[in-house]
Amino acid sequence: MVACDKEENLFETTTGTATIEGKVEFDEDQTDGTTEYSPAVGAKIKVTYESDDLSYTGSNGVSVTKVIDLEVDADGRFTAEVPAISNNVTYTVKPLDYLTDYKGYDGSTTTNKQGYFTAGDRTVSMTEGEVKYITIQYGFGADF
């Protein structure tokens, strides 16, 4: 038989942290036929992970999806400090659709317009103490 102090829990997993740093950009000039990326200032990012992934012993039958909400800063960057252990934990970085002004065509005339840009999810596996760097590049979706 094992005795515990009031403050001690044998089934609690001690977690450290890991860091995901991202650069987020989009092509704001849709008229010139080239791709020149600019910071996607204000874009929203969600980082998700499963609570089971933070267990050394595997699933206890109850898993909860945890979400960290982030906003891209004026330099087009974000930093997510996530809980981590010495085993790999999988995180999904989900860029939400980005509504912004861009340079486009109205018929044959170049004009400033508003539209949304999209990007796919990124999956990152990390252990405690790691830092991973990712770049997210939005593609044009449609006028809005």
Wavefront OBJ file of the C-alpha trace (Angstrom):
o trace
v 0.000 0.000 0.000
v 1.252 3.465 -0.887
v 0.511 6.499 1.253
v 0.196 10.004 -0.161
v 0.386 13.428 1.390
v -2.758 15.535 1.013
v -1.068 17.592 -1.721
v 0.335 14.593 -3.616
v -1.498 12.766 -6.410
v 0.125 9.609 -7.790
v -1.949 9.763 -10.976
v -1.125 13.328 -11.924
v 1.161 13.759 -14.926
v 3.703 16.500 -14.474
v 3.954 18.556 -17.631
v 6.511 20.979 -18.906
v 6.190 23.157 -21.978
v 7.179 23.320 -25.630
v 6.942 26.284 -27.990
v 5.487 26.675 -31.485
v 6.602 29.854 -33.238
v 4.911 30.791 -36.477
v 5.196 33.264 -39.308
v 1.892 33.933 -41.117
v 1.680 35.696 -44.482
v -0.481 36.310 -47.554
v -0.095 37.863 -51.014
v -1.955 41.174 -50.787
v -1.441 42.062 -54.477
v -3.493 39.698 -56.620
v -2.902 41.714 -59.824
v 0.784 41.385 -60.646
v 1.100 37.654 -61.374
v 3.816 37.247 -58.732
v 3.695 36.101 -55.134
v 5.140 38.580 -52.664
v 4.102 37.796 -49.120
v 3.100 40.349 -46.478
v 2.406 39.726 -42.768
v -1.149 38.499 -42.103
v -1.632 40.960 -39.236
v -4.572 40.068 -36.993
v -5.122 36.586 -38.451
v -6.528 34.101 -35.931
v -4.811 30.793 -35.172
v -6.067 27.878 -33.062
v -3.694 25.273 -31.648
v -5.439 22.053 -30.578
v -4.270 18.885 -28.837
v -5.831 15.922 -27.062
v -5.558 15.711 -23.273
v -4.750 11.966 -23.594
v -1.519 12.856 -25.410
v -0.164 14.327 -22.162
v -0.343 10.965 -20.367
v 2.605 8.591 -20.027
v 0.269 5.626 -19.616
v -2.083 6.208 -22.532
v -5.799 6.822 -22.592
v -7.847 6.713 -19.421
v -11.001 6.542 -21.520
v -11.705 10.260 -21.390
v -10.019 12.563 -23.867
v -10.733 16.257 -24.198
v -9.656 18.442 -27.103
v -7.864 21.464 -25.670
v -7.718 24.726 -27.651
v -5.311 27.665 -27.492
v -6.496 30.809 -29.346
v -3.862 33.138 -30.806
v -3.719 36.316 -32.880
v -0.946 37.139 -35.337
v 1.004 40.256 -34.316
v 2.091 43.302 -36.370
v 5.157 41.407 -37.628
v 3.038 38.491 -38.875
v 4.141 36.189 -36.046
v 2.667 34.189 -33.186
v 4.057 32.173 -30.293
v 2.203 29.310 -28.608
v 3.541 27.862 -25.374
v 1.955 24.418 -25.112
v 2.005 21.776 -22.366
v 4.414 18.934 -23.171
v 5.984 15.797 -21.697
v 9.021 13.693 -22.615
v 6.862 11.608 -25.000
v 5.752 13.077 -28.339
v 2.557 15.124 -28.200
v 0.766 16.024 -31.446
v -0.557 19.567 -31.913
v -2.671 20.840 -34.804
v -2.144 24.457 -35.849
v -5.360 25.684 -37.515
v -5.266 29.022 -39.349
v -8.798 30.428 -39.515
v -9.981 32.116 -42.727
v -8.401 35.571 -42.949
v -10.638 38.468 -44.063
v -8.615 41.477 -45.220
v -8.139 44.157 -47.848
v -6.128 43.286 -50.933
v -5.328 44.710 -54.357
v -7.449 43.132 -57.097
v -9.261 43.793 -60.343
v -12.687 45.328 -60.840
v -13.120 44.479 -64.496
v -9.880 45.773 -66.027
v -9.260 48.376 -63.305
v -6.940 47.716 -60.368
v -8.660 48.541 -57.079
v -8.557 47.833 -53.360
v -11.024 45.098 -52.449
v -11.920 42.932 -49.489
v -11.678 39.170 -49.591
v -10.783 36.144 -47.575
v -7.691 33.980 -47.667
v -7.391 30.344 -46.560
v -4.612 28.032 -45.385
v -4.445 24.366 -44.430
v -3.860 22.938 -40.977
v -0.331 22.045 -39.879
v 0.513 19.128 -37.571
v 3.498 19.337 -35.234
v 4.794 16.615 -32.870
v 6.947 17.815 -29.991
v 8.407 16.858 -26.638
v 9.048 18.951 -23.548
v 11.546 21.778 -24.085
v 11.395 21.747 -27.900
v 10.829 24.767 -30.116
v 9.373 24.303 -33.621
v 9.122 26.966 -36.316
v 6.412 26.943 -38.960
v 5.407 29.207 -41.834
v 1.768 29.520 -42.850
v 1.062 31.031 -46.266
v -2.533 31.954 -46.990
v -3.912 31.569 -50.505
v -6.669 33.747 -51.971
v -10.169 32.377 -51.372
v -12.716 34.816 -52.817
v -14.082 38.345 -52.685
v -16.297 39.045 -49.739
l 1 2 3 4 5 6 7 8 9 10 11 12 13 14 15 16 17 18 19 20 21 22 23 24 25 26 27 28 29 30 31 32 33 34 35 36 37 38 39 40 41 42 43 44 45 46 47 48 49 50 51 52 53 54 55 56 57 58 59 60 61 62 63 64 65 66 67 68 69 70 71 72 73 74 75 76 77 78 79 80 81 82 83 84 85 86 87 88 89 90 91 92 93 94 95 96 97 98 99 100 101 102 103 104 105 106 107 108 109 110 111 112 113 114 115 116 117 118 119 120 121 122 123 124 125 126 127 128 129 130 131 132 133 134 135 136 137 138 139 140 141 142 143 144
